[in-house]
């Protein structure tokens, strides 16, 4: 008995747009329906690897398209996994409403044609209503005991579900075309669309009464790279991910030794492609003998390359291998090595030959490369040439560690870096005073993961990496700087006042031998445990203790000179302690260690009040 259901509000709104508003590029409805049919065929193919107790186990896995030009009808039938009554209600009437809501939100936010977004949110089936007056879906599940079911809708607010007559397994979609969509009842027009959008669907698509498939079927990754055009690679990427932006990089590997592997890997243009993009997890599609075994295989590339999309096929793996066995297979390890080497080679070439494009890659995916350096010591040798940094000399250019070493002075013994919140703040770091004055380049490490990178990478090409806040840095002495300084007695009195105010928050207060343009800096004692981690804890919102450091002060800086004079002449002035507190907390802020920066505001106002009162007087 047939039963009527109402569409969710989001689907009703989506259907209204599709039925009444979209007239351009309506042909993509066929791409979406063929993609769904291909998925259904993949699913039954995978099911039958371990279960032969299915309806029509010997039926050809294929898609058949027929038309009636006079009646203006189009029928698309597959021998895929099929649906039960419950599944058809869920899949076509209920489950897609969240995707429909996301589609509508994106449509409102972006100035992009709706047809470019349809496939990305699991609502591709509904694109049929751009051309359909009425749609009838008849399906029978692969389960032998399941009964056939039909789903009928005219794109309005309701749909009907009831029993149907269908003896064979799979799904048949019968479309009554609108008057202005009669072109889609023409076999020649349909063939055009298939060649354009669905050429590499890996199952035969039969058109009309033809005995030969209309699509090429041969998987792109099984073809010699020299026979594949750039446009075909881009189209396949679109088909694979429904990301309509061209990938930043692709590479095609076809080899039989030391392991049989056919693969196409893509680096997307962006790290974030929407919360509800087609891919719900990361990993490569794994095929064995042209059968999809796993949609999200995470063992074919190291974890730091999880942003890579693509397909991999090998005939060195048995068809009946379990997912658990795949993980521990020696062949998988060999494939992983081959794919990793190929990907690193392509990225290295991109960095050398197209630095601007590599800079785009680095902005989007550099964090993953740094993660590999920090978390996987065995991968460091391969990944180090891919690392890029901004520096005190690079301006807007990214530089490699190799380039840094090339630019080092002959007597420079170490590679220097500064940790900070962002490029703007590290460029103002007081730690750079000495290095600027002596024309020594310093790398800027401003990503949260850089704290881990600094710990994991103690040296490069025999040169140790040194944090410029290290109190034990072996730096050549400078000539005595000119300018007003403080008498020894006054300076010692001021140091004592700093110690009195700051107490055990600092290890020591002492004169700086390197500061020029800044009044003070916080330096870490040699071999301080986990010193790079405190900043990371603050960024992660975790509780932590502000690490005790050494405060160095510049006895020639005007603020320090004025403070020393004030302590000598008017030691009871409230502004003295407030200024010392502020100088200390300024350094915590610069280091990315201040737990509550807003708490500085009352003291800043106190200092402003004192300054303005002094000016008025």
C-alpha positions in Angstrom: 0.0 0.0 0.0 1.4 3.4 -1.0 2.0 6.0 1.7 2.6 9.7 1.4 5.3 11.7 3.2 6.2 15.3 3.4 9.7 16.5 2.5 11.6 18.4 5.2 11.4 22.1 4.9 15.0 22.4 3.7 14.4 19.9 0.9 11.3 21.7 -0.1 13.2 25.0 -0.4 16.0 23.2 -2.4 13.4 21.7 -4.7 11.8 25.0 -5.2 15.1 26.5 -6.4 15.8 23.6 -8.6 12.4 23.4 -10.2 11.8 27.2 -10.7 15.1 29.0 -10.7 17.8 27.0 -12.5 17.9 26.8 -16.3 21.6 26.8 -17.2 23.8 23.7 -17.2 20.8 21.5 -16.4 22.7 18.6 -18.0 24.6 18.0 -14.7 21.5 16.1 -13.4 22.7 13.1 -15.5 26.2 13.3 -14.0 24.7 13.2 -10.6 22.4 10.2 -11.3 25.2 8.3 -13.0 27.5 9.0 -10.0 24.9 7.6 -7.7 24.5 4.5 -9.9 28.2 4.0 -9.9 28.3 4.2 -6.1 25.6 1.6 -5.9 27.6 -0.7 -8.2 30.7 -0.2 -6.2 28.8 -1.2 -3.0 27.4 -4.4 -4.4 30.8 -5.2 -5.9 32.4 -4.8 -2.4 29.6 -6.8 -0.7 30.1 -9.7 -3.1 33.7 -10.0 -2.2 32.6 -11.8 1.0 28.9 -12.6 0.4 27.5 -14.5 -2.6 24.1 -14.8 -1.0 22.7 -11.9 -2.9 19.9 -11.4 -5.5 21.2 -11.9 -9.1 24.8 -12.7 -8.1 25.8 -13.2 -11.8 24.1 -10.0 -13.2 26.5 -7.7 -15.1 27.4 -4.7 -13.1 26.3 -1.9 -15.5 24.1 1.1 -16.1 21.5 1.2 -18.9 19.9 4.3 -20.3 16.8 4.3 -22.5 14.5 7.0 -23.8 11.1 7.5 -25.4 11.4 10.6 -27.5 7.7 10.8 -28.2 6.6 10.3 -24.6 9.6 12.5 -23.4 10.7 10.0 -20.9 14.2 9.0 -19.8 15.1 5.8 -17.8 18.4 5.1 -15.9 18.8 1.6 -14.5 21.6 0.0 -12.6 22.3 -3.4 -11.2 23.8 -2.0 -8.0 23.0 -2.7 -4.4 19.4 -1.5 -4.5 17.3 -0.1 -1.6 14.7 -1.5 0.8 11.6 0.5 1.7 13.3 1.9 4.8 16.4 2.8 2.9 14.5 4.6 0.1 12.6 6.7 2.7 15.8 7.6 4.5 18.0 8.2 1.4 15.5 10.1 -0.7 13.3 11.8 1.8 15.0 12.3 5.1 18.8 11.9 5.3 19.6 14.7 2.8 17.9 17.5 4.7 21.1 18.5 6.6 22.9 18.6 3.3 20.1 20.7 1.7 20.4 23.2 4.6 24.2 23.5 4.1 23.7 23.8 0.3 21.2 26.7 0.8 23.5 28.4 3.3 26.5 28.2 0.9 24.3 29.4 -2.0 23.4 32.5 0.1 27.0 33.1 1.1 28.8 32.6 -2.2 28.5 34.2 -5.6 28.8 30.9 -7.4 26.3 29.1 -9.7 24.2 26.7 -7.8 25.0 23.9 -10.2 28.6 24.0 -9.0 27.5 23.3 -5.4 24.9 20.6 -5.9 27.1 17.6 -5.7 29.0 18.8 -2.7 26.3 18.4 -0.1 24.7 15.0 -0.8 21.8 16.5 -2.6 22.8 15.5 -6.2 19.8 13.3 -6.7 17.4 16.3 -6.4 19.1 17.9 -9.4 16.8 15.7 -11.5 13.9 18.1 -10.8 15.6 20.7 -12.9 14.4 18.6 -15.9 11.7 16.4 -14.5 8.0 16.8 -14.3 7.8 13.6 -12.3 10.3 11.1 -11.1 9.6 7.4 -10.2 12.3 5.5 -8.5 11.9 1.7 -8.5 14.4 -0.3 -6.4 15.0 -3.8 -5.1 17.7 -4.5 -2.6 20.4 -7.1 -3.0 19.0 -9.0 0.0 17.2 -12.0 -1.4 14.1 -11.6 0.9 13.7 -7.9 0.2 10.7 -6.7 -1.8 10.7 -4.1 -4.5 9.6 -0.6 -3.6 8.8 2.6 -5.5 9.3 6.3 -4.7 7.4 8.9 -6.6 7.5 12.7 -6.6 6.7 15.7 -8.8 9.1 18.0 -6.9 6.4 19.4 -4.7 6.0 19.2 -1.0 5.3 15.4 -0.8 6.5 12.1 -2.1 4.8 8.6 -2.2 6.3 5.3 -1.3 4.7 2.0 -2.1 5.3 -1.6 -3.3 6.4 -2.2 -6.9 7.0 -4.9 -9.5 10.7 -5.6 -10.0 12.2 -9.0 -10.2 15.9 -8.1 -10.6 18.3 -6.4 -8.3 19.1 -2.6 -8.5 17.5 0.7 -9.1 15.6 2.2 -12.0 14.9 5.9 -12.2 12.0 6.8 -14.6 11.9 10.5 -15.5 9.0 12.3 -17.2 10.7 15.3 -18.7 9.4 18.8 -18.7 8.4 20.3 -22.1 11.4 22.5 -22.2 13.8 19.6 -21.3 12.8 17.4 -24.3 16.5 17.5 -25.5 17.3 15.0 -22.8 15.2 12.3 -24.5 17.7 12.4 -27.4 20.3 9.7 -27.4 22.9 11.8 -29.2 22.5 14.6 -26.6 22.9 12.1 -23.7 26.0 10.6 -25.3 27.5 14.1 -25.4 26.9 14.6 -21.7 28.3 11.2 -20.8 31.5 11.9 -22.6 31.8 15.3 -21.0 31.0 14.3 -17.4 31.0 10.6 -16.9 33.6 9.2 -19.3 35.6 7.4 -16.6 32.7 5.9 -14.6 34.3 2.5 -14.0 31.2 0.5 -15.1 29.8 0.1 -18.6 27.0 2.6 -19.5 24.8 1.3 -22.3 22.7 3.8 -24.3 19.5 2.8 -26.0 19.8 -0.6 -27.7 23.6 -0.5 -28.2 25.6 -3.6 -27.3 28.8 -1.6 -26.6 29.3 0.8 -23.7 29.3 4.5 -24.6 31.9 5.4 -21.9 35.6 4.6 -22.0 35.5 3.0 -18.5 39.3 2.5 -18.4 40.3 4.1 -15.2 42.4 7.2 -15.8 45.1 5.9 -13.4 45.6 2.8 -15.5 46.4 4.8 -18.6 50.0 5.9 -19.6 50.5 9.4 -18.3 51.6 10.6 -21.7 48.2 9.8 -23.1 46.3 11.8 -20.5 45.7 15.5 -20.9 45.8 18.1 -18.2 42.1 18.8 -18.7 41.4 15.1 -18.2 43.3 15.1 -14.9 41.3 18.1 -13.7 38.0 16.6 -14.8 38.9 13.4 -12.9 39.8 15.4 -9.8 36.3 17.0 -10.0 34.7 13.7 -10.4 36.6 12.3 -7.5 36.1 15.1 -5.0 33.4 17.4 -6.4 35.9 20.2 -5.7 35.4 22.5 -8.6 38.6 24.4 -8.0 41.6 23.1 -9.9 44.1 21.1 -7.8 47.4 22.8 -6.9 49.4 19.8 -8.0 48.8 16.3 -9.5 51.1 13.4 -10.1 50.6 10.2 -12.0 52.6 7.0 -11.0 52.6 3.9 -13.2 55.2 1.3 -12.2 55.6 -2.5 -11.9 58.8 -2.6 -9.9 59.6 -2.8 -7.0 55.8 -3.0 -6.6 52.8 -2.9 -9.0 51.1 0.4 -8.5 48.9 2.7 -10.6 48.1 5.9 -8.9 47.0 9.6 -9.3 47.6 11.9 -6.4 46.3 15.4 -6.1 47.2 18.3 -3.8 44.0 20.4 -3.5 44.1 24.2 -3.9 42.8 24.8 -0.4 43.1 23.1 3.0 39.5 24.0 3.9 36.9 23.1 1.3 33.7 23.4 3.4 32.5 21.4 6.4 30.2 19.3 4.2 32.3 18.5 1.2 31.9 15.2 -0.6 34.8 13.6 1.3 33.7 12.8 4.9 37.1 11.5 6.0 40.7 11.5 4.7 42.6 8.8 2.9 43.1 7.5 -0.6 40.8 5.2 -2.5 42.3 1.8 -2.8 41.5 -0.5 -5.8 42.6 -4.0 -6.3 42.1 -5.4 -9.8 39.7 -2.5 -10.6 37.6 -3.2 -7.5 37.2 -0.5 -4.9 38.4 -2.1 -1.6 38.6 0.9 0.7 37.4 4.5 0.2 39.5 6.0 2.9 42.8 4.1 3.2 45.1 5.9 5.7 48.1 3.5 5.3 49.1 4.5 1.7 50.7 7.8 2.7 52.3 9.1 6.0 49.8 10.9 8.2 51.4 14.3 7.5 50.3 13.9 3.9 46.6 13.3 4.8 45.6 16.4 2.8 46.4 14.5 -0.4 43.5 13.2 -2.5 43.7 10.4 -5.0 43.3 6.8 -6.1 45.7 3.9 -5.9 45.4 0.5 -7.6 47.7 -2.5 -7.2 47.6 -6.1 -8.5 50.1 -7.2 -5.9 47.3 -7.4 -3.3 44.8 -10.3 -3.3 41.1 -9.3 -4.0 39.8 -11.0 -0.9 42.3 -9.2 1.5 40.6 -7.8 4.6 41.0 -4.2 5.7 42.9 -5.4 8.7 45.3 -7.3 6.5 45.8 -4.4 4.2 47.3 -2.4 7.1 50.0 -5.0 7.8 50.7 -6.0 4.2 54.4 -5.8 3.0 53.0 -4.8 -0.4 51.2 -1.8 1.2 54.5 -0.7 2.8 56.2 -0.8 -0.6 53.4 1.1 -2.2 53.6 3.7 0.6 57.3 4.2 0.0 56.8 4.6 -3.8 53.9 7.1 -3.4 55.8 9.1 -0.7 58.9 9.3 -2.8 56.9 10.4 -5.9 55.0 13.0 -3.9 58.1 14.5 -2.3 59.8 14.6 -5.7 56.9 16.6 -7.2 56.8 19.0 -4.3 60.5 19.5 -4.4 60.3 20.2 -8.1 57.4 22.7 -7.6 59.5 24.5 -4.9 62.5 24.8 -7.2 60.8 25.6 -10.5 57.6 27.5 -9.4 58.4 29.2 -6.0 55.2 31.3 -6.2 53.0 28.3 -6.5 55.0 26.5 -3.8 54.4 29.5 -1.5 50.6 29.0 -2.1 51.1 25.3 -1.2 53.1 26.3 1.9 50.4 28.7 3.2 47.8 26.0 2.9 49.7 22.9 3.9 53.0 23.9 5.5 51.6 23.0 8.9 51.4 19.3 7.8 55.0 19.3 6.7 56.1 20.8 10.0 54.0 18.1 11.8 55.9 15.4 9.9 59.3 16.9 10.9 58.2 17.2 14.6 56.4 13.9 14.9 58.1 11.5 12.6 61.9 11.5 13.0 62.4 8.9 10.2 60.7 11.3 7.7 62.8 14.4 8.6 65.5 13.8 5.9 62.9 13.8 3.2 60.8 16.7 4.6 63.6 19.2 5.6 64.1 20.4 2.0 60.3 21.2 1.9 60.4 23.4 5.0 60.0 27.2 4.5 60.2 30.1 6.9 60.0 33.9 6.9 63.0 35.6 8.4 64.4 38.9 9.5 65.9 39.3 5.9 63.3 37.6 3.7 60.6 40.2 3.7 57.5 38.6 2.0 59.7 35.8 0.6 59.8 32.3 2.2 63.2 30.7 2.5 64.5 27.2 3.0 67.0 26.0 5.5 69.4 25.4 2.7 69.0 29.0 1.5 69.6 30.3 5.1 72.9 28.3 5.3 74.0 29.7 2.0 73.5 33.3 3.3 75.4 32.7 6.6 78.6 34.6 7.3 81.7 32.4 7.3 82.2 32.8 11.1 78.5 32.2 12.0 78.3 29.0 14.0 74.5 28.4 14.4 71.1 28.9 12.7 69.1 31.3 14.8 65.4 31.5 15.3 62.9 33.4 17.3 59.5 32.1 18.5 56.5 34.3 18.7 52.8 34.9 18.2 52.9 36.3 14.6 55.2 37.8 12.1 54.5 41.4 13.2 55.3 40.7 16.9 58.5 38.7 16.3 59.8 41.4 13.9 59.6 43.7 17.0 61.2 41.2 19.3 63.9 42.8 21.5 66.0 39.6 21.0 66.7 40.8 17.5 68.6 43.9 18.5 72.0 42.3 18.4 71.3 40.3 15.2 70.0 43.3 13.3 73.1 45.3 14.4 75.4 42.6 13.2 73.5 41.7 10.0 72.7 38.1 11.2 69.6 36.5 9.8 67.0 35.1 12.2 64.2 32.6 11.2 60.7 33.5 12.4 58.8 30.6 14.0 55.2 31.8 14.5 53.0 28.7 14.2 52.0 26.8 17.3 53.6 23.7 16.0 56.9 25.5 15.6 57.6 24.8 19.3 57.6 21.1 18.6 59.7 21.6 15.4 62.3 23.5 17.4 62.6 20.6 19.9 62.7 17.9 17.1 65.3 19.7 15.0 68.4 20.3 17.0 70.6 20.8 14.0 70.7 21.1 10.2 73.8 20.2 8.1 76.0 20.3 11.2 74.7 23.7 12.2 72.9 23.8 15.6 69.5 25.6 15.7 69.5 28.2 18.5 66.7 30.2 20.0 67.7 33.8 20.2 66.3 34.0 23.7 69.0 31.6 25.0 71.0 33.3 27.7 74.0 31.1 26.8 74.4 32.1 23.2 78.0 32.4 22.1 77.9 35.7 20.4 80.9 37.9 19.4 81.4 40.9 21.7 80.4 44.3 20.3 82.1 47.6 20.5 81.0 49.8 23.4 77.9 51.7 22.4 77.8 55.5 22.6 75.1 57.4 24.5 74.0 58.3 28.0 74.5 55.5 30.5 73.9 55.1 34.3 76.4 55.3 37.0 77.3 51.9 38.5 75.7 52.8 41.9 72.5 54.0 40.4 72.3 51.0 38.1 72.8 48.6 41.0 70.1 50.4 43.0 67.7 50.0 40.0 68.5 46.3 39.6 67.7 45.9 43.3 64.3 47.6 42.8 63.5 45.3 39.9 64.3 42.3 42.1 62.2 43.7 44.9 59.2 44.3 42.7 59.3 41.1 40.6 60.5 38.7 43.3 60.6 35.0 42.3 58.9 35.7 39.0 62.4 36.1 37.6 65.5 34.1 38.1 67.8 37.1 37.9 68.0 40.7 36.8 71.1 41.7 35.0 72.7 44.1 32.5 72.2 43.1 28.9 75.2 42.9 26.6 73.2 42.7 23.4 70.2 45.1 23.7 70.3 48.3 21.7 66.8 49.6 20.8 64.8 47.9 23.5 64.8 48.5 27.3 64.8 44.9 28.4 64.2 41.3 27.4 63.5 37.9 29.0 66.0 35.2 28.3 65.9 31.5 29.1 68.6 29.9 31.2 70.6 27.3 29.4 68.9 23.9 28.9 65.6 25.2 30.5 63.2 22.2 30.4 60.3 22.5 27.9 60.9 26.2 27.5 59.3 26.2 24.0 56.1 24.5 25.4 54.7 27.3 27.6 53.7 29.5 24.7 51.9 26.5 23.1 50.0 25.7 26.3 48.7 29.3 26.4 47.6 29.1 22.7 45.8 25.9 23.5 44.0 27.5 26.4 45.6 25.1 28.9 46.7 26.0 32.4 50.4 26.6 32.8 52.9 28.3 35.0 54.7 31.3 33.5 58.3 30.0 33.2 60.9 31.8 35.3 63.4 33.6 33.1 66.3 36.0 33.4 65.4 39.7 32.9 68.1 41.6 31.1 67.9 45.4 31.0 69.6 47.9 28.7 71.3 50.5 30.8 71.5 53.0 27.9 67.8 52.9 27.0 66.0 56.2 27.9 63.3 54.4 29.9 65.9 52.6 32.0 68.0 55.8 32.4 64.9 57.7 33.5 63.8 55.0 35.9 67.3 54.9 37.5 67.2 58.7 38.0 63.7 58.5 39.5 64.7 55.7 41.9 67.7 57.8 43.0 65.7 61.0 43.4 62.2 59.9 44.4 62.2 56.2 45.4 58.7 56.4 46.8 57.1 57.4 43.5 54.3 55.0 42.7 55.1 55.1 39.0 58.4 53.3 39.6 56.9 50.0 40.6 54.1 50.3 38.0 56.7 50.9 35.3 58.8 47.9 36.3 55.7 45.7 36.3 54.7 47.0 32.9 58.2 46.4 31.4 58.1 42.8 32.7 54.6 42.1 31.4 55.4 43.7 28.0 58.1 41.1 27.6 55.6 38.3 28.6 53.3 39.6 25.9 56.1 39.7 23.3 57.0 36.2 24.1 53.4 34.9 23.9 53.4 34.0 27.5 51.1 36.5 29.2 48.1 34.6 30.5 45.7 37.6 30.8 46.8 40.6 28.7 43.7 42.5 29.6 44.9 42.8 33.2 47.5 45.3 32.0 45.0 47.9 31.1 44.6 49.6 34.6 48.4 49.8 35.0 48.8 51.3 31.5 46.1 53.9 32.5 48.0 54.6 35.7 51.2 55.2 33.8 49.4 57.4 31.2 47.9 59.5 34.1 51.4 60.0 35.6 52.9 60.9 32.2 50.2 63.4 31.4 50.4 65.0 34.9 54.1 65.3 34.5 53.6 66.9 31.1 51.0 69.4 32.4 53.3 70.4 35.3 
